[in-house]
Amino acid sequence: MSRPGEPGLPVPSPMDGPSSPAEIIDCYPVPRVQLVVTIQIDSSTDRSQLVLSTARFISTVLVADRRLRLVVDPVRSRAGDGEVVVVLKPGFVSTLTAERLGKMLDVVREAATGFKGATLARVEVVPQS
């Protein structure tokens, strides 16, 4: 920081001559994908145990890859007929999102082994609809 009476930072001179033309880069759009987890619920399962297992399962999956910033999509997630479908959308989309979600498949399968009262029916990475 300059003091009064002392010379300050040098002032940049305006550009001389014409400016260069704008450069347009063509690229493909980044695919938007989501993780869909389908869980089959046993009819004889204690509901309180099921709620605790579900909370543990979801929190394990959400923190497995913090860069994805996964969030549960309440509009596309649903439950009924002994089945729960949880749709997880990444909060951050990049060219590596699909690859990172692909690596999450094993994490989801591992987290589902501790699920009491339900079994993992399906887990897949699909385009966002």
PATOR-391746 format. One line per field, with one value per atom (N, C-alpha, C): residue number from 1; residue in one letter; atom name; x, y, z. Coordinates in Angstrom, 3 decimals. Last residue first. Layout:
N
seq <- [NUM; ...];
type <- [A; ...];
atom <- [CA; ...];
X <- [X; ...];
Y <- [Y; ...];
Z <- [Z; ...];
***
This chain:
129
seq <- [129; 129; 129; 128; 128; 128; 127; 127; 127; 126; 126; 126; 125; 125; 125; 124; 124; 124; 123; 123; 123; 122; 122; 122; 121; 121; 121; 120; 120; 120; 119; 119; 119; 118; 118; 118; 117; 117; 117; 116; 116; 116; 115; 115; 115; 114; 114; 114; 113; 113; 113; 112; 112; 112; 111; 111; 111; 110; 110; 110; 109; 109; 109; 108; 108; 108; 107; 107; 107; 106; 106; 106; 105; 105; 105; 104; 104; 104; 103; 103; 103; 102; 102; 102; 101; 101; 101; 100; 100; 100; 99; 99; 99; 98; 98; 98; 97; 97; 97; 96; 96; 96; 95; 95; 95; 94; 94; 94; 93; 93; 93; 92; 92; 92; 91; 91; 91; 90; 90; 90; 89; 89; 89; 88; 88; 88; 87; 87; 87; 86; 86; 86; 85; 85; 85; 84; 84; 84; 83; 83; 83; 82; 82; 82; 81; 81; 81; 80; 80; 80; 79; 79; 79; 78; 78; 78; 77; 77; 77; 76; 76; 76; 75; 75; 75; 74; 74; 74; 73; 73; 73; 72; 72; 72; 71; 71; 71; 70; 70; 70; 69; 69; 69; 68; 68; 68; 67; 67; 67; 66; 66; 66; 65; 65; 65; 64; 64; 64; 63; 63; 63; 62; 62; 62; 61; 61; 61; 60; 60; 60; 59; 59; 59; 58; 58; 58; 57; 57; 57; 56; 56; 56; 55; 55; 55; 54; 54; 54; 53; 53; 53; 52; 52; 52; 51; 51; 51; 50; 50; 50; 49; 49; 49; 48; 48; 48; 47; 47; 47; 46; 46; 46; 45; 45; 45; 44; 44; 44; 43; 43; 43; 42; 42; 42; 41; 41; 41; 40; 40; 40; 39; 39; 39; 38; 38; 38; 37; 37; 37; 36; 36; 36; 35; 35; 35; 34; 34; 34; 33; 33; 33; 32; 32; 32; 31; 31; 31; 30; 30; 30; 29; 29; 29; 28; 28; 28; 27; 27; 27; 26; 26; 26; 25; 25; 25; 24; 24; 24; 23; 23; 23; 22; 22; 22; 21; 21; 21; 20; 20; 20; 19; 19; 19; 18; 18; 18; 17; 17; 17; 16; 16; 16; 15; 15; 15; 14; 14; 14; 13; 13; 13; 12; 12; 12; 11; 11; 11; 10; 10; 10; 9; 9; 9; 8; 8; 8; 7; 7; 7; 6; 6; 6; 5; 5; 5; 4; 4; 4; 3; 3; 3; 2; 2; 2; 1; 1; 1];
type <- [S; S; S; Q; Q; Q; P; P; P; V; V; V; V; V; V; E; E; E; V; V; V; R; R; R; A; A; A; L; L; L; T; T; T; A; A; A; G; G; G; K; K; K; F; F; F; G; G; G; T; T; T; A; A; A; A; A; A; E; E; E; R; R; R; V; V; V; V; V; V; D; D; D; L; L; L; M; M; M; K; K; K; G; G; G; L; L; L; R; R; R; E; E; E; A; A; A; T; T; T; L; L; L; T; T; T; S; S; S; V; V; V; F; F; F; G; G; G; P; P; P; K; K; K; L; L; L; V; V; V; V; V; V; V; V; V; V; V; V; E; E; E; G; G; G; D; D; D; G; G; G; A; A; A; R; R; R; S; S; S; R; R; R; V; V; V; P; P; P; D; D; D; V; V; V; V; V; V; L; L; L; R; R; R; L; L; L; R; R; R; R; R; R; D; D; D; A; A; A; V; V; V; L; L; L; V; V; V; T; T; T; S; S; S; I; I; I; F; F; F; R; R; R; A; A; A; T; T; T; S; S; S; L; L; L; V; V; V; L; L; L; Q; Q; Q; S; S; S; R; R; R; D; D; D; T; T; T; S; S; S; S; S; S; D; D; D; I; I; I; Q; Q; Q; I; I; I; T; T; T; V; V; V; V; V; V; L; L; L; Q; Q; Q; V; V; V; R; R; R; P; P; P; V; V; V; P; P; P; Y; Y; Y; C; C; C; D; D; D; I; I; I; I; I; I; E; E; E; A; A; A; P; P; P; S; S; S; S; S; S; P; P; P; G; G; G; D; D; D; M; M; M; P; P; P; S; S; S; P; P; P; V; V; V; P; P; P; L; L; L; G; G; G; P; P; P; E; E; E; G; G; G; P; P; P; R; R; R; S; S; S; M; M; M];
atom <- [N; CA; C; N; CA; C; N; CA; C; N; CA; C; N; CA; C; N; CA; C; N; CA; C; N; CA; C; N; CA; C; N; CA; C; N; CA; C; N; CA; C; N; CA; C; N; CA; C; N; CA; C; N; CA; C; N; CA; C; N; CA; C; N; CA; C; N; CA; C; N; CA; C; N; CA; C; N; CA; C; N; CA; C; N; CA; C; N; CA; C; N; CA; C; N; CA; C; N; CA; C; N; CA; C; N; CA; C; N; CA; C; N; CA; C; N; CA; C; N; CA; C; N; CA; C; N; CA; C; N; CA; C; N; CA; C; N; CA; C; N; CA; C; N; CA; C; N; CA; C; N; CA; C; N; CA; C; N; CA; C; N; CA; C; N; CA; C; N; CA; C; N; CA; C; N; CA; C; N; CA; C; N; CA; C; N; CA; C; N; CA; C; N; CA; C; N; CA; C; N; CA; C; N; CA; C; N; CA; C; N; CA; C; N; CA; C; N; CA; C; N; CA; C; N; CA; C; N; CA; C; N; CA; C; N; CA; C; N; CA; C; N; CA; C; N; CA; C; N; CA; C; N; CA; C; N; CA; C; N; CA; C; N; CA; C; N; CA; C; N; CA; C; N; CA; C; N; CA; C; N; CA; C; N; CA; C; N; CA; C; N; CA; C; N; CA; C; N; CA; C; N; CA; C; N; CA; C; N; CA; C; N; CA; C; N; CA; C; N; CA; C; N; CA; C; N; CA; C; N; CA; C; N; CA; C; N; CA; C; N; CA; C; N; CA; C; N; CA; C; N; CA; C; N; CA; C; N; CA; C; N; CA; C; N; CA; C; N; CA; C; N; CA; C; N; CA; C; N; CA; C; N; CA; C; N; CA; C; N; CA; C; N; CA; C; N; CA; C; N; CA; C; N; CA; C; N; CA; C; N; CA; C; N; CA; C; N; CA; C; N; CA; C; N; CA; C; N; CA; C; N; CA; C; N; CA; C; N; CA; C; N; CA; C; N; CA; C; N; CA; C];
X <- [-33.082; -34.274; -34.981; -29.687; -30.730; -31.900; -28.662; -28.785; -29.894; -27.440; -28.317; -28.309; -25.875; -25.704; -26.516; -27.404; -26.866; -26.743; -28.459; -27.777; -27.150; -30.925; -30.269; -29.588; -31.506; -32.015; -31.249; -30.343; -30.096; -30.546; -32.761; -31.660; -31.549; -33.647; -33.805; -32.591; -33.058; -34.461; -34.707; -30.206; -31.015; -32.471; -27.286; -28.696; -29.506; -24.700; -25.081; -26.535; -24.580; -24.407; -24.798; -24.682; -25.942; -25.792; -22.051; -22.899; -24.193; -21.290; -20.666; -21.519; -22.838; -22.995; -22.432; -21.810; -23.217; -23.433; -19.198; -19.436; -20.871; -19.603; -19.034; -19.258; -20.612; -21.409; -20.914; -18.769; -19.659; -20.493; -17.615; -16.844; -17.693; -19.583; -19.335; -18.548; -19.185; -20.402; -20.268; -16.780; -16.801; -18.043; -17.665; -16.645; -16.650; -19.457; -19.936; -18.942; -17.689; -18.793; -19.269; -15.728; -15.400; -16.545; -16.616; -16.409; -16.116; -18.998; -17.796; -17.673; -21.128; -21.039; -19.761; -22.255; -21.175; -21.027; -24.156; -24.304; -23.263; -25.598; -24.392; -24.670; -28.395; -27.873; -26.594; -29.903; -28.875; -28.294; -32.865; -32.130; -31.191; -34.088; -33.414; -32.596; -36.875; -35.952; -35.400; -38.026; -37.635; -36.620; -40.718; -39.511; -39.277; -43.216; -42.063; -40.745; -44.899; -44.893; -43.655; -42.831; -44.114; -43.926; -41.232; -41.363; -42.750; -38.775; -40.139; -40.094; -37.188; -37.129; -38.556; -37.763; -37.645; -37.532; -37.958; -38.989; -38.953; -35.699; -36.983; -38.090; -32.610; -33.627; -34.999; -29.995; -31.145; -32.155; -26.766; -27.977; -29.089; -23.215; -24.463; -25.587; -20.664; -21.720; -23.097; -18.389; -19.622; -20.745; -16.520; -16.409; -17.664; -16.995; -17.466; -17.392; -17.894; -17.129; -17.654; -19.217; -18.186; -17.316; -21.353; -20.018; -18.893; -23.579; -23.416; -22.005; -23.317; -23.182; -22.909; -23.754; -22.507; -22.271; -26.347; -25.230; -23.890; -27.789; -27.751; -26.583; -27.310; -26.961; -26.797; -28.422; -27.005; -26.507; -31.093; -30.330; -28.830; -31.707; -31.776; -30.962; -31.457; -30.590; -30.560; -33.533; -32.137; -31.166; -35.761; -35.452; -34.001; -35.655; -35.524; -35.148; -36.181; -34.872; -34.607; -38.820; -37.819; -36.405; -40.094; -40.005; -38.958; -38.938; -39.333; -39.087; -39.996; -38.981; -39.601; -41.541; -41.509; -40.531; -41.123; -42.387; -42.387; -38.109; -38.768; -40.019; -37.645; -37.910; -38.602; -35.138; -36.322; -36.469; -33.984; -33.876; -35.203; -32.068; -33.356; -33.155; -30.599; -30.460; -31.858; -28.987; -30.298; -30.080; -27.279; -27.145; -28.514; -27.021; -27.435; -27.289; -25.596; -25.953; -26.345; -25.159; -25.663; -26.190; -22.306; -23.518; -23.901; -21.402; -21.091; -22.356; -21.338; -21.893; -21.529; -18.248; -19.477; -20.026; -17.098; -16.932; -18.291; -15.285; -16.404; -16.108; -14.398; -13.994; -15.256; -13.427; -14.574; -14.119; -11.842; -11.608; -12.781; -12.037; -12.486; -12.282; -9.031; -10.423; -10.759; -7.192; -7.249; -8.710; -7.435; -7.482; -7.595; -5.087; -6.377; -6.316; -3.002; -3.357; -4.684; -2.157; -1.935; -2.328; -3.895; -3.399; -3.255; -2.709; -3.775; -3.158; -0.409; -0.744; -1.867; -0.925; -0.723; -1.153; 0.862; -0.415; -0.183; 2.667; 2.655; 1.293; 1.642; 1.922; 1.891; 2.775; 2.024; 2.463; 5.190; 4.590; 3.923; 4.155; 5.015; 4.367; 2.149; 3.407; 4.368; 0.768; 0.628; 2.002; 1.913; 1.624; 1.468; 0.600; 1.436; 0.964; 0.845; 0.000; 0.885];
Y <- [-36.932; -36.719; -35.443; -37.718; -36.997; -36.746; -41.057; -39.638; -38.987; -43.152; -42.910; -41.425; -45.712; -44.318; -44.118; -47.896; -47.579; -46.066; -50.653; -49.362; -49.086; -52.752; -52.209; -50.894; -53.907; -54.535; -54.058; -54.621; -53.764; -54.489; -55.315; -55.739; -54.785; -54.986; -54.675; -55.193; -55.413; -55.398; -55.070; -53.487; -54.501; -54.348; -53.058; -52.674; -53.792; -53.624; -53.405; -53.025; -53.692; -54.961; -54.823; -51.109; -51.860; -53.194; -50.328; -49.737; -50.518; -51.805; -52.083; -51.534; -50.561; -52.000; -52.378; -47.969; -48.213; -49.695; -48.421; -47.856; -48.136; -49.278; -50.213; -49.734; -46.874; -48.095; -49.109; -44.849; -44.896; -46.170; -44.958; -45.510; -45.618; -43.599; -45.011; -45.687; -41.039; -41.744; -43.237; -40.505; -40.533; -41.259; -40.541; -41.492; -41.628; -38.397; -39.744; -40.805; -36.221; -36.610; -38.036; -35.157; -36.384; -36.902; -32.769; -33.836; -35.173; -31.861; -31.638; -32.787; -30.491; -31.244; -30.847; -30.806; -30.238; -31.103; -32.235; -30.786; -30.076; -35.160; -34.424; -32.917; -36.808; -35.927; -35.259; -39.830; -38.925; -38.127; -41.334; -40.708; -39.666; -44.299; -43.076; -42.572; -46.181; -45.708; -44.368; -48.999; -47.605; -47.265; -51.283; -50.838; -49.357; -52.113; -52.803; -52.415; -50.266; -51.675; -52.421; -47.335; -48.000; -49.425; -44.207; -45.448; -46.011; -42.141; -42.583; -43.883; -39.362; -40.472; -40.849; -37.087; -38.347; -39.568; -35.133; -35.216; -36.576; -35.214; -35.642; -35.792; -36.308; -35.614; -36.068; -35.826; -36.667; -35.816; -34.964; -34.600; -35.540; -34.884; -35.583; -35.084; -33.731; -32.985; -33.586; -34.711; -34.808; -33.967; -34.467; -33.593; -33.621; -36.474; -35.119; -34.178; -39.507; -38.667; -37.240; -40.364; -41.205; -40.418; -39.037; -38.556; -39.352; -40.417; -38.978; -38.488; -43.028; -42.778; -41.298; -42.630; -43.251; -42.947; -41.588; -40.739; -41.308; -43.832; -42.586; -41.711; -45.710; -46.009; -44.720; -44.416; -44.788; -45.023; -44.241; -43.020; -43.299; -46.981; -46.096; -44.834; -47.860; -48.426; -47.529; -46.364; -46.185; -46.714; -47.410; -45.978; -45.723; -50.102; -49.740; -48.274; -49.930; -50.447; -50.075; -49.044; -48.187; -48.626; -51.244; -49.929; -49.017; -54.467; -53.471; -52.087; -56.451; -55.597; -54.621; -58.050; -58.348; -57.450; -57.330; -56.951; -57.180; -55.834; -57.043; -56.632; -53.798; -53.845; -55.161; -53.181; -53.990; -54.123; -50.246; -51.130; -51.855; -48.636; -49.287; -50.329; -45.658; -46.810; -47.355; -43.814; -44.339; -45.632; -40.897; -42.239; -42.677; -39.061; -39.209; -40.669; -36.674; -38.015; -38.004; -34.798; -34.725; -36.104; -34.339; -35.120; -35.012; -31.278; -32.225; -33.009; -30.898; -30.588; -31.683; -30.482; -31.221; -30.851; -27.369; -28.585; -29.239; -24.803; -25.733; -26.949; -21.616; -23.005; -23.863; -18.670; -19.502; -20.948; -15.726; -17.112; -17.945; -12.498; -13.452; -14.870; -10.948; -11.413; -12.418; -8.472; -9.736; -10.199; -4.942; -6.097; -7.373; -2.733; -3.417; -4.625; -0.478; -1.290; -1.997; -0.669; -0.003; -0.959; -0.401; -1.259; -0.449; 1.993; 1.394; 0.593; 1.039; 1.863; 1.201; 0.858; 0.198; 1.113; 2.666; 2.595; 1.921; 1.332; 1.893; 1.675; 2.261; 1.237; 1.857; 5.499; 4.244; 3.227; 7.542; 7.054; 5.696; 9.315; 8.331; 7.865; 10.952; 11.574; 10.613; 8.527; 9.817; 10.432; 5.192; 6.266; 7.574; 2.174; 3.371; 4.401; -1.167; 0.000; 1.223];
Z <- [-16.143; -16.965; -16.555; -16.465; -15.748; -16.687; -17.286; -17.636; -16.825; -14.577; -15.717; -16.045; -12.949; -13.345; -14.614; -10.513; -11.837; -12.013; -8.722; -8.623; -9.982; -7.284; -8.467; -8.110; -4.810; -6.036; -7.262; -1.693; -2.849; -4.105; 0.813; -0.050; -1.228; 4.303; 2.881; 2.111; 6.917; 6.536; 5.082; 7.120; 7.804; 7.385; 5.364; 5.390; 6.027; 4.876; 6.266; 6.435; 2.139; 2.855; 4.322; 1.185; 1.246; 1.968; 1.033; 2.073; 2.243; -1.245; 0.060; 1.199; -3.206; -2.948; -1.577; -3.049; -2.743; -2.426; -3.906; -2.574; -2.137; -6.514; -5.537; -4.108; -7.598; -7.622; -6.596; -7.682; -6.520; -6.478; -10.138; -9.022; -7.759; -11.545; -11.835; -10.728; -10.599; -10.204; -10.475; -11.915; -10.453; -9.940; -14.583; -14.137; -12.618; -14.575; -14.906; -14.421; -13.922; -13.049; -13.317; -15.497; -14.773; -13.909; -16.460; -17.441; -16.768; -13.915; -14.714; -15.709; -11.548; -12.802; -13.535; -8.337; -9.138; -10.382; -7.145; -7.068; -7.902; -8.532; -8.149; -8.150; -7.117; -8.159; -7.673; -6.568; -6.064; -7.220; -5.776; -6.879; -6.282; -4.614; -4.189; -5.372; -4.214; -5.244; -4.779; -2.591; -2.410; -3.492; -2.351; -3.055; -2.784; -1.632; -1.064; -1.693; -2.944; -3.349; -2.859; -2.596; -2.774; -3.234; -3.059; -2.306; -2.551; -4.778; -4.456; -3.658; -6.360; -5.420; -5.033; -7.803; -8.540; -7.631; -5.791; -6.826; -7.517; -4.188; -3.614; -4.646; -4.659; -5.454; -4.955; -2.442; -2.763; -3.522; -3.639; -2.904; -3.349; -3.670; -3.942; -3.047; -4.333; -3.621; -3.897; -5.456; -6.238; -5.632; -3.461; -4.642; -5.503; -1.625; -1.320; -2.522; -1.668; -2.592; -2.452; 0.665; 0.051; -0.929; 1.746; 2.109; 1.453; 0.695; 0.448; 0.737; 1.686; 0.248; -0.023; 4.426; 3.953; 2.483; 4.430; 4.870; 4.433; 3.482; 2.708; 3.136; 5.616; 4.226; 3.413; 7.839; 7.834; 6.403; 7.004; 7.311; 7.275; 6.773; 5.608; 5.837; 9.405; 8.364; 7.132; 10.597; 11.009; 9.961; 9.230; 9.153; 9.534; 10.022; 8.617; 8.447; 12.717; 12.284; 10.835; 12.537; 13.170; 12.790; 11.259; 10.594; 11.219; 10.891; 11.882; 11.278; 8.153; 8.765; 9.752; 6.579; 8.014; 8.786; 3.946; 4.581; 6.085; 2.905; 3.413; 4.174; 0.082; 1.512; 1.866; -2.232; -1.947; -0.429; -3.728; -2.571; -2.376; -6.122; -5.855; -4.767; -7.022; -6.139; -5.855; -9.437; -9.039; -8.258; -10.005; -9.452; -8.949; -13.080; -11.697; -11.284; -15.393; -14.966; -13.490; -18.178; -16.806; -16.428; -20.182; -19.904; -18.428; -21.501; -20.436; -20.122; -25.075; -23.749; -22.743; -26.853; -26.620; -25.245; -28.246; -27.447; -27.255; -29.772; -29.867; -29.006; -28.940; -28.786; -28.836; -30.394; -30.046; -30.045; -29.611; -29.985; -29.488; -31.014; -29.995; -30.501; -32.297; -32.431; -31.337; -30.443; -31.169; -31.257; -31.069; -30.181; -31.025; -32.684; -32.612; -31.665; -30.729; -31.878; -31.670; -27.333; -28.615; -29.728; -24.340; -25.413; -26.690; -21.932; -22.737; -23.879; -19.332; -20.489; -21.273; -15.817; -17.110; -18.255; -13.476; -14.174; -15.517; -10.733; -12.075; -12.738; -7.431; -8.431; -9.817; -6.328; -6.186; -7.215; -4.698; -5.947; -5.715; -1.807; -2.441; -3.736; -0.835; -1.226; -1.886; 1.295; 0.606; 0.330; 0.513; 1.466; 0.702; -0.843; -0.927; 0.087; 0.000; 0.000; 0.000];
***
